Structure formats: structure tokens, C-alpha cells
Amino acid sequence: MTTYHFLIDSTYASDFIDFICDNYQEENHKFVVLTFLNERECVKNNKNIEKIDILYKNRQFIKYLLKINKNDKLIIHGLFNKWVVYALFLKRQLLKCSTIVMWGADLYIHRTYLKSKKIKDKVFDYMRGYIFRNVNTLGFDMPTDYQLMKEWYNVTRSAYFITYPQPINKELINLALKAKNNNSTVTNILLGNSASRENNHIEAFEILTKYSDENIKIYCPLSYGDTEDYKKMVIEKGKSIFKEKFEPITNFMSSNEYADFFSKMNVAIFNNNRQQAMGNITLAAFLGCKVYLRQNTTMWRQYVENGGCHFYPIETIKNININEFDSIDDQSIEINKKYFEKLQDKDFMKKTWNPLLYQNSDLGKRINERL
């Protein structure tokens, strides 16, 4: 039996492929990496990897997907691509051997389809719902998102909790910790993780305006995300309010560069209205940043209510001074680190992936753990 993995080219995909090849029988896994013209390349070629430019070779992609037989296993990492949806819906026998691991945006796009008046959007979301209800297995790296899937798509079966390797590993985290300067007089603030509208940058600016005369510096990662117009608007608004205290990050950094950059942060604010920025939240926790999240998100429920992390509601910023805003005690830092250390432990990762990879085997039946 061969396990086929369909992934979008990214640092997450690259690290996951390494994880599988290092911990499982490499010859049993094939990786189909979907690429986009002119996008930066993260996954390097090897004998088990086939790259397909999804914009110009979708027929090749469909043929590849349809040749998978019921005795193989298909794992789709993020249901982002419309051609994957079409193929699964048209060749429904594939669903019996398929696993879909949700990555966040592929679930929350449902909110856009709900608001849409276009028939094609309604039909497409119906197809997605059919797939979710009939696919063999579902996986989530944010278990609380599964409650939304059940509510939105009437899914009744149980699902698996899994974890992915983060692009910034422990070695780089340790380097960042060594570089961290706790004596800085400037409060360095990380705001958001991308140029995605779900970051709600403007709302966050309005909340932080009260500190515009304080000794702060706001760093805003905008190297990927939505349209250039949105990115430009965020930059113009940030500079108009905070002047030289606002620093947009528009270029991609290497993992080493990003770890060094992050070592300077005191506070991390994620005003995202959906699951997003998990890698950044992980790094912020390891580096002892004070983390603020929205309370009405599955991230808050997972990390704070279920996981016991000491994160803070964004709404409280309105009622605290600058000293309270960036202060966090050592016990809270340690609690947050321990939570994310567990998620990044390779043995723990294997424990979450084994039930999926060995599903229906004797081993799989013994280690099956579900949400």
C-alpha cells in the first residue's frame, strides 16, 4: 500500500516531508506538491516527490489523483484547491481511502460562501460538505475547529487530532533565546502574521493608538496574504498613526532571520478572527512574549480554555497602561512553553500521526485516539 500526500509547496510541507521520511518507511510514501507559477520554492525535489504546477497542469494533476486506487491511502493536507474538490466529488470511491487534514482557511472559507449570492459558490460549498461528511477520515491540528465543521456541515463522525512540525525548530528557538535582550527600553510589538484581512489590522491599530506616544515599535508581517491593495492600505494606515514607530515586514525571511527578528519582540498580538498564525504563536510562547488573542476564536478555546496557556484577551488592552500591557510573569512564561514543547516533541507528533498512517491495521486499532 502506498500513502499519497497532497500538499501545497510551503515550509510546512517541506518540514512535514522530512518528518515522514525520518520516522516512517520512506518508500511507502509519495508526495505530490502543488506549486504555483513564480511562487518561491520551498520543497526540494527527490525521488518520492512530484511537483505539479496547479495553474497550468491541472489535467496532469487530475490524472494523477484519479490513478490512486482503493488499496492506497490518500492524505490531503489542506483542502484549498478546487481541482481536488472536483476530483473527490466526481470519483467518490476515492473518499473511502482518503483523509483530509484541515488547515484553517480551507474550513473558514465557508463564511464567504454563506454570504455569497452566486449559485456556483453555493454548489461548490455543497460539494465540500458532501466530501466532509463522506470522507474516510478527518484530521485537525486545531481540535476546536472540528466543532465548527460539525455545526456548518452537519458532520457526525469523530476526527483525529494531529500536529505538524513548525518551520522554526528548537535549535533556532534556542538561538533566539540567547539573542533575546530583556533590558531593552523599547516595547517591541508583533502585530499579526500576514497581509490577510482576517488579521483585522485596522481594528488592532485603533486599540493600540493609546500607546502611540509611548516608547513602542510595531512590527507588522505582510510578506504574503491578500491583495496588494490591502497590504498598501495597512502600511499607509500604520504609518499615519504610529509614524516611525511602525515597521511593515514585506520580505520573506529565512528561519534563522525570523528567529533572530522574533527574539526582539516583547508582545505578540493576533487579532485574527479564525485559526491562523499558529507557528508565530508557538514561537512567541517559546520566547516568553506576552500573547494577546481574540476570545471569540477556536484558538482561544484550544490554547487557553483547553490547554491552560496564559494568553490574554485583546479587549483588555483598552483598560491597561503600557507597563501592564507588556508585563508577564515567569510562571506564565513557563506554562506556555511547556504546552508548546509537548506539541513540538517528535514522539508526540508520531503519536498523533500513527492512527492515521496505520489506520485499519492491528497497530492502528491499538493506538487509535480521536477527538
C-alpha positions as CSV (number, residue, x, y, z in Angstrom):
1,M,0.0,0.0,0.0
2,T,1.2,3.5,-0.9
3,T,0.3,6.6,1.0
4,Y,-0.1,9.6,-1.2
5,H,0.3,13.0,0.3
6,F,-1.1,16.1,-1.5
7,L,0.4,19.3,-0.2
8,I,0.9,22.9,-1.3
9,D,4.5,24.0,-1.6
10,S,5.5,25.7,1.7
11,T,7.9,25.5,4.5
12,Y,5.3,23.4,6.4
13,A,5.2,20.9,3.6
14,S,9.0,20.7,3.4
15,D,9.3,20.1,7.2
16,F,6.4,17.6,7.1
17,I,8.0,15.6,4.3
18,D,11.3,15.4,6.3
19,F,9.3,14.3,9.3
20,I,7.7,11.4,7.4
21,C,10.9,10.3,5.7
22,D,12.8,10.4,9.0
23,N,10.2,8.5,11.1
24,Y,8.4,6.1,8.7
25,Q,9.3,3.8,5.8
26,E,10.0,6.4,3.1
27,E,9.4,4.1,0.2
28,N,5.7,3.7,1.3
29,H,5.0,7.4,0.9
30,K,4.7,9.6,-2.2
31,F,4.4,13.3,-2.1
32,V,2.5,15.4,-4.7
33,V,3.4,19.0,-4.2
34,L,1.2,21.6,-5.8
35,T,3.1,24.6,-6.9
36,F,2.1,28.0,-8.4
37,L,4.0,29.8,-11.2
38,N,6.5,32.4,-9.9
39,E,5.9,31.4,-6.2
40,R,9.0,30.8,-4.1
41,E,10.1,27.1,-3.9
42,C,10.3,25.5,-0.5
43,V,10.1,21.8,-1.2
44,K,13.2,20.3,-2.9
45,N,12.9,17.5,-5.4
46,N,13.6,13.9,-4.6
47,K,12.6,10.5,-5.9
48,N,9.4,10.5,-3.8
49,I,8.2,14.0,-4.7
50,E,6.3,15.0,-7.8
51,K,5.7,18.7,-8.4
52,I,2.7,19.9,-10.4
53,D,2.0,23.5,-11.3
54,I,-1.7,23.6,-10.5
55,L,-2.4,26.6,-12.6
56,Y,-1.1,25.2,-15.9
57,K,-1.1,21.4,-15.4
58,N,-4.4,20.7,-13.7
59,R,-5.2,17.9,-16.2
60,Q,-2.0,16.2,-15.2
61,F,-3.0,16.7,-11.6
62,I,-6.4,15.2,-12.1
63,K,-5.0,12.2,-13.9
64,Y,-2.5,11.7,-11.1
65,L,-5.3,11.9,-8.5
66,L,-7.6,9.5,-10.3
67,K,-5.0,6.8,-10.8
68,I,-4.9,6.2,-7.0
69,N,-6.8,3.0,-6.2
70,K,-8.8,2.0,-3.2
71,N,-6.0,-0.1,-1.8
72,D,-3.8,3.0,-1.4
73,K,-4.2,5.8,1.1
74,L,-4.7,9.5,0.1
75,I,-4.0,12.2,2.6
76,I,-4.9,15.8,1.5
77,H,-3.1,18.4,3.6
78,G,-5.4,21.4,3.4
79,L,-8.5,21.3,1.1
80,F,-7.6,24.5,-0.7
81,N,-7.6,23.6,-4.4
82,K,-10.8,23.5,-6.4
83,W,-9.5,20.7,-8.6
84,V,-9.1,18.4,-5.5
85,V,-12.7,19.1,-4.6
86,Y,-13.9,18.3,-8.2
87,A,-11.9,15.1,-8.4
88,L,-13.1,13.8,-5.0
89,F,-16.7,14.7,-5.8
90,L,-16.6,13.1,-9.2
91,K,-14.7,9.9,-8.3
92,R,-16.4,9.4,-4.9
93,Q,-14.9,5.9,-4.4
94,L,-11.7,7.8,-3.6
95,L,-13.4,9.1,-0.5
96,K,-13.2,5.6,1.1
97,C,-9.4,5.7,1.1
98,S,-9.0,9.5,1.8
99,T,-8.1,11.6,4.7
100,I,-8.5,15.4,4.7
101,V,-6.5,17.3,7.3
102,M,-7.9,20.8,7.7
103,W,-5.5,23.7,7.9
104,G,-7.9,26.6,8.8
105,A,-8.6,28.8,5.8
106,D,-10.0,25.7,4.0
107,L,-12.7,25.5,6.7
108,Y,-13.4,29.2,7.3
109,I,-14.0,29.9,3.6
110,H,-17.4,28.6,4.4
111,R,-18.3,32.0,5.9
112,T,-17.5,33.6,2.5
113,Y,-19.7,31.1,0.6
114,L,-22.5,31.7,3.1
115,K,-22.6,35.4,2.2
116,S,-22.2,34.9,-1.5
117,K,-25.2,35.2,-3.8
118,K,-23.5,33.3,-6.6
119,I,-25.0,29.9,-7.4
120,K,-21.6,28.4,-8.3
121,D,-20.3,29.3,-4.8
122,K,-23.3,27.6,-3.2
123,V,-22.9,24.5,-5.4
124,F,-19.1,24.4,-4.7
125,D,-19.7,24.6,-0.9
126,Y,-22.3,21.8,-1.2
127,M,-19.7,19.6,-2.8
128,R,-17.3,20.4,0.0
129,G,-19.9,19.5,2.6
130,Y,-20.6,16.2,0.8
131,I,-16.9,15.4,0.9
132,F,-16.5,16.2,4.6
133,R,-19.5,14.0,5.5
134,N,-18.3,11.0,3.4
135,V,-14.5,11.1,3.5
136,N,-13.0,8.2,5.4
137,T,-11.1,10.3,7.9
138,L,-10.8,13.9,9.0
139,G,-7.8,15.4,10.8
140,F,-7.4,18.7,12.7
141,D,-4.4,20.4,14.1
142,M,-6.8,22.7,15.9
143,P,-9.3,20.3,17.5
144,T,-11.8,23.1,18.4
145,D,-12.2,23.8,14.7
146,Y,-13.9,20.5,14.4
147,Q,-16.9,21.8,16.4
148,L,-17.4,24.4,13.7
149,M,-17.2,21.8,11.0
150,K,-19.9,19.8,12.7
151,E,-22.1,22.9,13.0
152,W,-21.5,24.2,9.5
153,Y,-21.6,20.9,7.5
154,N,-23.5,18.5,9.8
155,V,-20.6,16.2,10.1
156,T,-21.3,13.5,12.7
157,R,-18.2,11.2,12.8
158,S,-15.3,11.6,15.1
159,A,-12.0,13.0,13.8
160,Y,-8.3,12.8,14.6
161,F,-6.0,15.4,16.3
162,I,-2.6,15.7,14.6
163,T,0.4,18.1,14.9
164,Y,2.8,19.3,12.3
165,P,6.5,20.2,12.7
166,Q,6.9,24.0,12.9
167,P,9.2,25.7,10.4
168,I,11.3,27.2,13.2
169,N,12.8,24.3,15.2
170,K,14.1,24.0,18.7
171,E,17.7,24.8,17.7
172,L,16.6,28.1,16.2
173,I,14.4,28.8,19.2
174,N,17.4,28.3,21.4
175,L,19.5,30.7,19.3
176,A,16.7,33.3,19.5
177,L,16.5,32.9,23.3
178,K,20.2,33.5,23.5
179,A,19.9,36.6,21.4
180,K,16.9,37.9,23.4
181,N,17.6,41.2,25.1
182,N,15.4,41.7,28.2
183,N,17.0,45.0,29.0
184,S,15.6,46.9,26.0
185,T,13.7,50.1,26.9
186,V,11.5,49.8,23.8
187,T,8.4,47.7,23.8
188,N,8.6,45.8,20.6
189,I,5.2,44.6,19.4
190,L,4.5,41.9,16.7
191,L,1.1,42.5,15.1
192,G,-0.4,39.7,13.1
193,N,1.2,37.2,10.8
194,S,0.3,38.1,7.2
195,A,-1.4,40.5,4.9
196,S,-4.6,38.6,5.4
197,R,-7.8,40.6,6.1
198,E,-8.6,38.1,8.9
199,N,-5.8,39.7,10.9
200,N,-8.1,42.8,11.4
201,H,-5.1,45.1,11.3
202,I,-7.1,48.4,11.4
203,E,-9.1,47.4,14.4
204,A,-5.8,46.4,16.2
205,F,-4.3,49.8,15.2
206,E,-7.3,51.6,16.8
207,I,-6.8,49.6,20.1
208,L,-3.0,50.4,20.1
209,T,-3.4,54.1,19.3
210,K,-3.4,54.9,23.1
211,Y,0.2,53.9,23.2
212,S,1.3,55.9,20.2
213,D,3.2,58.4,22.4
214,E,4.9,55.6,24.4
215,N,8.3,54.1,23.6
216,I,7.0,51.3,21.3
217,K,7.8,49.8,17.9
218,I,5.1,47.9,16.0
219,Y,6.3,45.2,13.5
220,C,3.7,44.0,11.1
221,P,4.5,40.9,8.9
222,L,2.9,41.5,5.4
223,S,5.0,39.3,3.2
224,Y,2.1,37.2,2.0
225,G,-1.7,37.2,2.2
226,D,-4.5,39.0,0.4
227,T,-4.3,41.7,-2.3
228,E,-1.5,44.3,-2.8
229,D,-4.2,47.0,-2.3
230,Y,-5.0,45.6,1.2
231,K,-1.3,45.4,2.1
232,K,-0.8,49.0,0.9
233,M,-3.8,50.2,2.9
234,V,-2.4,48.6,6.1
235,I,1.0,50.1,5.6
236,E,-0.4,53.6,4.9
237,K,-2.7,53.4,8.0
238,G,0.0,52.1,10.3
239,K,2.5,54.8,9.3
240,S,-0.2,57.6,9.5
241,I,-0.9,56.6,13.1
242,F,2.4,55.5,14.5
243,K,4.9,57.3,12.2
244,E,8.4,55.9,12.5
245,K,7.2,53.5,15.3
246,F,5.5,51.3,12.6
247,E,7.6,48.9,10.6
248,P,6.0,46.7,7.9
249,I,7.7,43.5,7.1
250,T,7.2,42.9,3.4
251,N,10.0,40.5,2.5
252,F,10.3,36.8,3.4
253,M,12.9,35.9,5.9
254,S,14.8,32.7,6.4
255,S,14.0,30.7,9.5
256,N,17.2,31.9,11.1
257,E,16.5,35.5,10.2
258,Y,12.9,35.2,11.5
259,A,14.0,33.6,14.8
260,D,16.5,36.5,15.3
261,F,13.9,39.1,14.4
262,F,11.4,37.4,16.8
263,S,14.0,37.5,19.7
264,K,13.4,41.3,19.9
265,M,9.7,41.0,20.5
266,N,8.1,41.7,23.9
267,V,4.4,41.4,22.9
268,A,2.6,39.5,20.2
269,I,-0.9,40.5,19.1
270,F,-3.0,38.2,16.9
271,N,-6.3,39.9,16.2
272,N,-7.2,37.0,13.8
273,N,-10.9,36.1,13.7
274,R,-10.1,32.5,12.7
275,Q,-7.4,29.8,13.2
276,Q,-4.2,31.4,11.9
277,A,-0.7,32.2,12.9
278,M,-0.1,29.0,14.9
279,G,3.6,29.0,14.0
280,N,4.0,32.6,15.2
281,I,2.0,31.9,18.4
282,T,4.2,28.9,19.1
283,L,7.4,30.9,18.7
284,A,6.0,33.8,20.8
285,A,5.3,31.4,23.6
286,F,8.8,29.8,23.5
287,L,10.4,33.3,23.6
288,G,8.4,34.5,26.5
289,C,6.3,37.1,24.7
290,K,3.1,38.3,26.2
291,V,0.4,37.0,23.7
292,Y,-2.9,38.6,23.1
293,L,-5.7,36.8,21.2
294,R,-9.4,37.3,20.4
295,Q,-11.6,35.4,22.9
296,N,-14.2,34.5,20.3
297,T,-11.9,32.2,18.3
298,T,-11.2,28.5,18.4
299,M,-7.5,29.4,19.1
300,W,-8.6,30.9,22.4
301,R,-10.7,27.9,23.3
302,Q,-7.9,25.5,22.3
303,Y,-4.9,27.3,23.9
304,V,-6.4,29.0,26.9
305,E,-9.6,27.1,27.9
306,N,-8.5,23.6,26.9
307,G,-4.7,24.0,27.0
308,G,-4.3,26.2,30.1
309,C,-2.0,28.7,28.4
310,H,-1.6,32.1,30.0
311,F,-2.6,34.3,27.0
312,Y,-4.6,37.5,27.3
313,P,-7.8,38.9,25.6
314,I,-7.2,41.7,23.2
315,E,-10.1,43.6,24.6
316,T,-8.2,44.1,27.9
317,I,-5.7,46.3,26.2
318,K,-8.2,49.1,26.2
319,N,-8.1,49.3,30.0
320,I,-4.4,48.9,30.9
321,N,-1.3,51.1,30.8
322,I,1.9,50.4,28.9
323,N,3.5,48.7,31.9
324,E,0.7,46.2,32.3
325,F,0.5,45.8,28.6
326,D,3.9,44.2,28.2
327,S,4.5,42.6,31.6
328,I,4.3,38.8,32.0
329,D,5.4,36.7,35.0
330,D,7.9,33.9,34.9
331,Q,5.3,31.3,35.8
332,S,3.1,32.2,32.9
333,I,6.1,32.0,30.5
334,E,7.0,28.5,31.8
335,I,3.4,27.3,31.5
336,N,3.1,28.5,27.9
337,K,6.5,27.0,26.9
338,K,5.6,23.6,28.4
339,Y,2.4,23.4,26.4
340,F,4.1,24.1,23.1
341,E,7.1,21.9,23.9
342,K,4.7,19.0,24.1
343,L,3.2,19.8,20.7
344,Q,6.7,20.0,19.1
345,D,8.0,16.8,20.6
346,K,8.7,14.3,17.8
347,D,7.5,11.4,19.8
348,F,4.2,13.2,20.5
349,M,3.9,14.1,16.7
350,K,4.3,10.4,15.8
351,K,1.7,9.5,18.4
352,T,-0.8,11.8,16.6
353,W,0.1,10.6,13.1
354,N,0.3,6.9,13.8
355,P,-3.5,6.4,14.0
356,L,-3.9,7.9,10.5
357,L,-1.0,6.2,8.9
358,Y,-1.7,2.8,10.4
359,Q,-5.5,3.1,10.2
360,N,-7.3,-0.2,9.8
361,S,-4.1,-2.1,10.8
362,D,-3.8,-4.0,14.0
363,L,-1.4,-1.3,15.3
364,G,-3.8,1.4,14.2
365,K,-6.6,-0.2,16.3
366,R,-4.4,-0.3,19.4
367,I,-3.2,3.3,19.1
368,N,-6.4,4.9,17.7
369,E,-7.0,8.2,19.5
370,R,-9.7,10.5,18.3
371,L,-11.2,13.9,19.2
